[in-house]
C-alpha cells in the first residue's frame, strides 16, 4: 500500500512540475513578444 501511494505521489509531483514548467515557458514567451 505505502509503495503504491508513494509512486502515485511521485507521479503527481512530476506532473505538477511539468505543468508549472509549461506555464513559466508560456509567460516567458509572452513577455518576450
mmCIF file of the N, C-alpha and C atoms, coordinates in Angstrom:
data_MODEL
# 
_entry.id   MODEL 
# 
loop_
_atom_site.group_PDB 
_atom_site.id 
_atom_site.type_symbol 
_atom_site.label_atom_id 
_atom_site.label_alt_id 
_atom_site.label_comp_id 
_atom_site.label_asym_id 
_atom_site.label_entity_id 
_atom_site.label_seq_id 
_atom_site.pdbx_PDB_ins_code 
_atom_site.Cartn_x 
_atom_site.Cartn_y 
_atom_site.Cartn_z 
_atom_site.occupancy 
_atom_site.B_iso_or_equiv 
_atom_site.pdbx_formal_charge 
_atom_site.auth_seq_id 
_atom_site.auth_comp_id 
_atom_site.auth_asym_id 
_atom_site.auth_atom_id 
_atom_site.pdbx_PDB_model_num 
ATOM 1  N N  . UNK A 1 1  ? 0.842 -1.219 0.000   1.00 0.00 ? 1  UNK A N  1 
ATOM 2  C CA . UNK A 1 1  ? 0.000 0.000  0.000   1.00 0.00 ? 1  UNK A CA 1 
ATOM 3  C C  . UNK A 1 1  ? 0.867 1.255  0.000   1.00 0.00 ? 1  UNK A C  1 
ATOM 4  N N  . UNK A 1 2  ? 1.791 1.320  0.971   1.00 0.00 ? 2  UNK A N  1 
ATOM 5  C CA . UNK A 1 2  ? 2.644 2.515  1.071   1.00 0.00 ? 2  UNK A CA 1 
ATOM 6  C C  . UNK A 1 2  ? 3.434 2.740  -0.218  1.00 0.00 ? 2  UNK A C  1 
ATOM 7  N N  . UNK A 1 3  ? 3.961 1.649  -0.788  1.00 0.00 ? 3  UNK A N  1 
ATOM 8  C CA . UNK A 1 3  ? 4.747 1.771  -2.015  1.00 0.00 ? 3  UNK A CA 1 
ATOM 9  C C  . UNK A 1 3  ? 3.898 2.373  -3.129  1.00 0.00 ? 3  UNK A C  1 
ATOM 10 N N  . UNK A 1 4  ? 2.683 1.873  -3.270  1.00 0.00 ? 4  UNK A N  1 
ATOM 11 C CA . UNK A 1 4  ? 1.783 2.378  -4.317  1.00 0.00 ? 4  UNK A CA 1 
ATOM 12 C C  . UNK A 1 4  ? 1.489 3.855  -4.088  1.00 0.00 ? 4  UNK A C  1 
ATOM 13 N N  . UNK A 1 5  ? 1.213 4.211  -2.839  1.00 0.00 ? 5  UNK A N  1 
ATOM 14 C CA . UNK A 1 5  ? 0.901 5.616  -2.520  1.00 0.00 ? 5  UNK A CA 1 
ATOM 15 C C  . UNK A 1 5  ? 2.090 6.505  -2.864  1.00 0.00 ? 5  UNK A C  1 
ATOM 16 N N  . UNK A 1 6  ? 3.291 6.061  -2.512  1.00 0.00 ? 6  UNK A N  1 
ATOM 17 C CA . UNK A 1 6  ? 4.483 6.866  -2.795  1.00 0.00 ? 6  UNK A CA 1 
ATOM 18 C C  . UNK A 1 6  ? 4.668 7.021  -4.303  1.00 0.00 ? 6  UNK A C  1 
ATOM 19 N N  . UNK A 1 7  ? 4.407 5.947  -5.050  1.00 0.00 ? 7  UNK A N  1 
ATOM 20 C CA . UNK A 1 7  ? 4.528 6.018  -6.511  1.00 0.00 ? 7  UNK A CA 1 
ATOM 21 C C  . UNK A 1 7  ? 3.541 7.027  -7.077  1.00 0.00 ? 7  UNK A C  1 
ATOM 22 N N  . UNK A 1 8  ? 2.301 6.967  -6.590  1.00 0.00 ? 8  UNK A N  1 
ATOM 23 C CA . UNK A 1 8  ? 1.270 7.900  -7.068  1.00 0.00 ? 8  UNK A CA 1 
ATOM 24 C C  . UNK A 1 8  ? 1.688 9.328  -6.749  1.00 0.00 ? 8  UNK A C  1 
ATOM 25 N N  . UNK A 1 9  ? 2.209 9.514  -5.541  1.00 0.00 ? 9  UNK A N  1 
ATOM 26 C CA . UNK A 1 9  ? 2.629 10.858 -5.130  1.00 0.00 ? 9  UNK A CA 1 
ATOM 27 C C  . UNK A 1 9  ? 3.748 11.352 -6.047  1.00 0.00 ? 9  UNK A C  1 
ATOM 28 N N  . UNK A 1 10 ? 4.706 10.484 -6.329  1.00 0.00 ? 10 UNK A N  1 
ATOM 29 C CA . UNK A 1 10 ? 5.830 10.870 -7.203  1.00 0.00 ? 10 UNK A CA 1 
ATOM 30 C C  . UNK A 1 10 ? 5.326 11.294 -8.575  1.00 0.00 ? 10 UNK A C  1 
ATOM 31 N N  . UNK A 1 11 ? 4.446 10.491 -9.151  1.00 0.00 ? 11 UNK A N  1 
ATOM 32 C CA . UNK A 1 11 ? 3.937 10.800 -10.493 1.00 0.00 ? 11 UNK A CA 1 
ATOM 33 C C  . UNK A 1 11 ? 3.165 12.109 -10.485 1.00 0.00 ? 11 UNK A C  1 
ATOM 34 N N  . UNK A 1 12 ? 2.366 12.335 -9.443  1.00 0.00 ? 12 UNK A N  1 
ATOM 35 C CA . UNK A 1 12 ? 1.575 13.575 -9.367  1.00 0.00 ? 12 UNK A CA 1 
ATOM 36 C C  . UNK A 1 12 ? 2.504 14.773 -9.249  1.00 0.00 ? 12 UNK A C  1 
ATOM 37 N N  . UNK A 1 13 ? 3.575 14.629 -8.454  1.00 0.00 ? 13 UNK A N  1 
ATOM 38 C CA . UNK A 1 13 ? 4.533 15.736 -8.290  1.00 0.00 ? 13 UNK A CA 1 
ATOM 39 C C  . UNK A 1 13 ? 5.206 16.022 -9.630  1.00 0.00 ? 13 UNK A C  1 
ATOM 40 N N  . UNK A 1 14 ? 5.585 14.969 -10.339 1.00 0.00 ? 14 UNK A N  1 
ATOM 41 C CA . UNK A 1 14 ? 6.227 15.153 -11.650 1.00 0.00 ? 14 UNK A CA 1 
ATOM 42 C C  . UNK A 1 14 ? 5.283 15.874 -12.604 1.00 0.00 ? 14 UNK A C  1 
ATOM 43 N N  . UNK A 1 15 ? 4.014 15.479 -12.588 1.00 0.00 ? 15 UNK A N  1 
ATOM 44 C CA . UNK A 1 15 ? 3.027 16.105 -13.475 1.00 0.00 ? 15 UNK A CA 1 
ATOM 45 C C  . UNK A 1 15 ? 2.866 17.580 -13.147 1.00 0.00 ? 15 UNK A C  1 
ATOM 46 N N  . UNK A 1 16 ? 2.798 17.908 -11.851 1.00 0.00 ? 16 UNK A N  1 
ATOM 47 C CA . UNK A 1 16 ? 2.630 19.307 -11.452 1.00 0.00 ? 16 UNK A CA 1 
ATOM 48 C C  . UNK A 1 16 ? 3.862 20.101 -11.861 1.00 0.00 ? 16 UNK A C  1 
ATOM 49 N N  . UNK A 1 17 ? 5.044 19.516 -11.688 1.00 0.00 ? 17 UNK A N  1 
ATOM 50 C CA . UNK A 1 17 ? 6.273 20.213 -12.074 1.00 0.00 ? 17 UNK A CA 1 
ATOM 51 C C  . UNK A 1 17 ? 6.272 20.492 -13.571 1.00 0.00 ? 17 UNK A C  1 
ATOM 52 N N  . UNK A 1 18 ? 5.814 19.508 -14.344 1.00 0.00 ? 18 UNK A N  1 
ATOM 53 C CA . UNK A 1 18 ? 5.772 19.667 -15.799 1.00 0.00 ? 18 UNK A CA 1 
ATOM 54 C C  . UNK A 1 18 ? 4.826 20.804 -16.178 1.00 0.00 ? 18 UNK A C  1 
ATOM 55 N N  . UNK A 1 19 ? 3.663 20.814 -15.564 1.00 0.00 ? 19 UNK A N  1 
ATOM 56 C CA . UNK A 1 19 ? 2.669 21.858 -15.875 1.00 0.00 ? 19 UNK A CA 1 
ATOM 57 C C  . UNK A 1 19 ? 3.210 23.221 -15.463 1.00 0.00 ? 19 UNK A C  1 
ATOM 58 N N  . UNK A 1 20 ? 3.904 23.283 -14.326 1.00 0.00 ? 20 UNK A N  1 
ATOM 59 C CA . UNK A 1 20 ? 4.470 24.561 -13.869 1.00 0.00 ? 20 UNK A CA 1 
ATOM 60 C C  . UNK A 1 20 ? 5.501 25.046 -14.880 1.00 0.00 ? 20 UNK A C  1 
ATOM 61 N N  . UNK A 1 21 ? 6.335 24.134 -15.369 1.00 0.00 ? 21 UNK A N  1 
ATOM 62 C CA . UNK A 1 21 ? 7.348 24.498 -16.364 1.00 0.00 ? 21 UNK A CA 1 
ATOM 63 C C  . UNK A 1 21 ? 6.678 25.056 -17.609 1.00 0.00 ? 21 UNK A C  1 
ATOM 64 N N  . UNK A 1 22 ? 5.612 24.398 -18.058 1.00 0.00 ? 22 UNK A N  1 
ATOM 65 C CA . UNK A 1 22 ? 4.893 24.858 -19.250 1.00 0.00 ? 22 UNK A CA 1 
ATOM 66 C C  . UNK A 1 22 ? 4.366 26.266 -19.021 1.00 0.00 ? 22 UNK A C  1 
ATOM 67 N N  . UNK A 1 23 ? 3.797 26.515 -17.852 1.00 0.00 ? 23 UNK A N  1 
ATOM 68 C CA . UNK A 1 23 ? 3.253 27.837 -17.540 1.00 0.00 ? 23 UNK A CA 1 
ATOM 69 C C  . UNK A 1 23 ? 4.354 28.882 -17.563 1.00 0.00 ? 23 UNK A C  1 
ATOM 70 N N  . UNK A 1 24 ? 5.515 28.553 -16.991 1.00 0.00 ? 24 UNK A N  1 
ATOM 71 C CA . UNK A 1 24 ? 6.632 29.501 -16.975 1.00 0.00 ? 24 UNK A CA 1 
ATOM 72 C C  . UNK A 1 24 ? 7.102 29.781 -18.394 1.00 0.00 ? 24 UNK A C  1 
ATOM 73 N N  . UNK A 1 25 ? 7.182 28.737 -19.212 1.00 0.00 ? 25 UNK A N  1 
ATOM 74 C CA . UNK A 1 25 ? 7.612 28.916 -20.605 1.00 0.00 ? 25 UNK A CA 1 
ATOM 75 C C  . UNK A 1 25 ? 6.649 29.843 -21.332 1.00 0.00 ? 25 UNK A C  1 
ATOM 76 N N  . UNK A 1 26 ? 5.347 29.642 -21.108 1.00 0.00 ? 26 UNK A N  1 
ATOM 77 C CA . UNK A 1 26 ? 4.341 30.495 -21.764 1.00 0.00 ? 26 UNK A CA 1 
ATOM 78 C C  . UNK A 1 26 ? 4.545 31.941 -21.335 1.00 0.00 ? 26 UNK A C  1 
ATOM 79 N N  . UNK A 1 27 ? 4.724 32.163 -20.039 1.00 0.00 ? 27 UNK A N  1 
ATOM 80 C CA . UNK A 1 27 ? 4.930 33.526 -19.530 1.00 0.00 ? 27 UNK A CA 1 
ATOM 81 C C  . UNK A 1 27 ? 6.158 34.143 -20.193 1.00 0.00 ? 27 UNK A C  1 
ATOM 82 N N  . UNK A 1 28 ? 7.244 33.366 -20.259 1.00 0.00 ? 28 UNK A N  1 
ATOM 83 C CA . UNK A 1 28 ? 8.493 33.856 -20.847 1.00 0.00 ? 28 UNK A CA 1 
ATOM 84 C C  . UNK A 1 28 ? 8.278 34.245 -22.307 1.00 0.00 ? 28 UNK A C  1 
ATOM 85 N N  . UNK A 1 29 ? 7.580 33.389 -23.048 1.00 0.00 ? 29 UNK A N  1 
ATOM 86 C CA . UNK A 1 29 ? 7.346 33.670 -24.471 1.00 0.00 ? 29 UNK A CA 1 
ATOM 87 C C  . UNK A 1 29 ? 6.502 34.925 -24.639 1.00 0.00 ? 29 UNK A C  1 
ATOM 88 N N  . UNK A 1 30 ? 5.444 35.056 -23.860 1.00 0.00 ? 30 UNK A N  1 
ATOM 89 C CA . UNK A 1 30 ? 4.559 36.220 -23.998 1.00 0.00 ? 30 UNK A CA 1 
ATOM 90 C C  . UNK A 1 30 ? 5.287 37.494 -23.585 1.00 0.00 ? 30 UNK A C  1 
ATOM 91 N N  . UNK A 1 31 ? 6.170 37.383 -22.609 1.00 0.00 ? 31 UNK A N  1 
ATOM 92 C CA . UNK A 1 31 ? 6.892 38.567 -22.137 1.00 0.00 ? 31 UNK A CA 1 
ATOM 93 C C  . UNK A 1 31 ? 7.869 39.057 -23.206 1.00 0.00 ? 31 UNK A C  1 
ATOM 94 N N  . UNK A 1 32 ? 8.496 38.119 -23.912 1.00 0.00 ? 32 UNK A N  1 
ATOM 95 C CA . UNK A 1 32 ? 9.482 38.498 -24.929 1.00 0.00 ? 32 UNK A CA 1 
ATOM 96 C C  . UNK A 1 32 ? 8.820 39.065 -26.180 1.00 0.00 ? 32 UNK A C  1 
ATOM 97 N N  . UNK A 1 33 ? 7.554 38.721 -26.391 1.00 0.00 ? 33 UNK A N  1 
ATOM 98 C CA . UNK A 1 33 ? 6.879 39.154 -27.610 1.00 0.00 ? 33 UNK A CA 1 
ATOM 99 C C  . UNK A 1 33 ? 6.669 40.658 -27.652 1.00 0.00 ? 33 UNK A C  1 
# 
